[in-house]
Amino acid sequence: MYKVLVSKLLVFTLCMFAFGYALVPLYDLFCEVTGIGGKTGQIEQSVAEREQIVTDRLVTVEFTSVSTSGIPWEFKPEVNKLDVHPGEINEIIYSATNMSSRAVTGQAIPSVTPGLASKYFNKTECFCFTQQTLQGKEQKDMPVRFIIDPDLPDDVHTVTLSYSFFNAEKYAEN
């Protein structure tokens, strides 16, 4: 009787471990299929250049930024919003300044709201693809080149692109 109970508990524990291990790829797949989660897409510049521009529609893209408490950076977009035509390639510059006297490496995490719009927001260039290192007191302009897919549902008029910068070195220590 105890052997059966121990066996069931062991199998249950192994299943819980396997589920926890598979959770990240399952979540990524779920977000990709449903558009939930705010993850943006990435496409090649040559693909973006072939998109048909919808000149009779404008979508407002708002830009926000946050530097987490673990990174001594001032981080902000050059403009707070931009009206764009779906299918048109656009560029926005974010500015980051390391306020400390030592080098700091950061990583940006993008998010798009509403979540449905994330399936239609694609970037051809972004500082979020790689970690960024700023020397002490260094300022750097970082471009984001993006395109709104012409298939964006008609009831979506405003899309918000938000970046959170965190200290990649501090995160790697944990």
C-alpha positions in Angstrom: 0.0 0.0 0.0 2.8 2.4 0.9 4.7 1.4 -2.2 1.7 2.4 -4.4 1.4 5.8 -2.6 5.1 6.5 -2.9 5.1 5.5 -6.6 2.1 7.8 -7.3 3.7 10.7 -5.4 7.0 10.2 -7.3 5.2 10.2 -10.7 3.2 13.3 -9.6 6.4 15.0 -8.7 8.1 14.1 -12.0 5.0 15.4 -13.9 5.1 18.7 -12.0 8.8 19.1 -12.8 8.2 18.3 -16.5 5.3 20.8 -16.6 7.4 23.5 -15.0 10.2 22.8 -17.5 7.8 23.0 -20.5 5.9 26.1 -19.3 8.1 28.7 -20.9 8.0 27.3 -24.5 4.3 26.6 -24.0 3.6 30.1 -22.9 5.6 31.5 -25.9 3.6 29.3 -28.3 0.3 30.4 -26.6 1.3 34.1 -26.9 2.3 33.6 -30.6 -0.9 31.9 -31.5 -3.3 34.2 -29.6 -1.4 37.5 -29.7 -1.7 37.8 -25.9 1.4 38.8 -23.9 2.4 41.8 -25.9 5.4 40.3 -27.6 6.3 42.0 -30.9 7.3 40.3 -34.1 10.6 40.7 -36.0 10.8 40.7 -39.8 13.6 41.4 -42.3 13.8 44.9 -43.7 13.4 43.5 -47.3 10.1 41.9 -46.3 8.9 45.2 -44.7 9.8 47.1 -47.8 7.4 44.9 -49.9 4.3 45.7 -47.7 1.5 47.6 -49.3 1.0 51.0 -47.5 -2.6 51.7 -46.4 -2.6 55.5 -47.1 -6.3 56.0 -46.1 -5.8 54.8 -42.5 -3.8 56.2 -39.6 -2.9 54.3 -36.4 -1.5 56.2 -33.4 1.6 54.5 -31.9 2.4 55.7 -28.3 5.8 55.2 -26.8 6.6 54.7 -23.2 9.7 53.7 -21.2 10.7 52.6 -17.8 14.1 52.0 -16.2 13.8 49.5 -13.4 15.2 50.4 -10.0 18.2 48.1 -10.6 19.6 50.2 -13.5 20.9 53.8 -13.1 19.7 54.9 -16.5 17.5 57.7 -17.7 15.6 56.2 -20.7 13.0 57.9 -22.8 11.6 58.1 -26.4 12.3 61.2 -28.5 8.5 61.6 -29.1 5.6 60.3 -27.1 3.4 59.3 -30.1 3.4 59.0 -33.8 0.6 58.7 -36.4 1.6 56.0 -38.9 0.1 54.3 -42.0 -0.1 50.5 -41.8 2.5 49.0 -44.1 4.8 52.0 -43.8 8.3 51.6 -42.3 8.8 54.0 -39.3 11.7 54.8 -37.0 11.7 56.2 -33.5 14.8 56.9 -31.4 15.0 56.1 -27.7 17.7 57.9 -25.7 19.5 56.2 -22.8 21.9 57.9 -20.4 23.9 56.0 -17.8 23.7 58.3 -14.7 26.4 56.4 -12.8 30.1 56.6 -13.1 30.7 53.0 -14.0 29.8 50.9 -17.1 26.4 49.2 -16.9 24.9 46.6 -19.2 21.1 46.6 -19.7 18.5 44.7 -21.6 15.2 46.1 -22.8 12.0 44.1 -22.7 9.3 45.3 -25.2 5.6 45.1 -24.7 2.7 46.1 -27.0 -0.8 46.9 -25.9 -3.5 46.0 -26.7 -2.2 42.4 -26.7 -4.1 41.7 -29.9 -2.0 44.3 -31.7 1.3 42.6 -30.9 0.7 40.1 -33.7 0.6 43.1 -36.1 3.6 45.1 -34.7 6.8 44.0 -36.3 10.3 45.4 -35.9 13.2 45.3 -38.4 15.7 46.9 -36.1 15.6 47.3 -32.3 18.1 47.8 -29.4 16.0 45.2 -27.5 17.5 42.4 -29.7 20.8 42.6 -27.8 22.2 43.8 -24.5 23.4 47.4 -24.4 26.4 48.5 -22.4 26.8 52.2 -21.6 30.0 53.5 -20.0 29.8 55.9 -17.0 27.8 59.1 -17.9 27.5 57.9 -21.6 24.5 58.8 -23.6 23.3 56.7 -26.5 20.5 57.1 -29.1 19.0 53.7 -29.9 16.7 53.3 -33.0 13.6 51.2 -33.3 12.4 50.6 -36.9 9.0 49.1 -37.1 6.0 48.5 -39.3 2.3 48.0 -38.5 0.9 45.1 -40.5 -1.9 46.3 -42.9 -4.0 43.4 -41.5 -4.3 45.2 -38.1 -8.0 45.0 -37.2 -9.9 48.1 -38.1 -11.1 48.6 -34.5 -7.6 49.1 -33.2 -6.7 52.8 -33.5 -4.0 53.2 -30.9 -1.0 50.9 -30.1 1.4 51.4 -27.3 5.0 50.3 -27.5 6.6 50.1 -24.0 10.1 49.2 -23.1 11.4 48.3 -19.6 15.1 48.4 -19.2 16.7 46.2 -16.5 20.2 45.7 -15.3 21.4 42.6 -17.2 24.4 42.1 -14.9 22.3 42.1 -11.8 19.8 39.7 -13.4 22.7 37.4 -14.4 23.9 37.3 -10.8 20.6 35.8 -9.5 
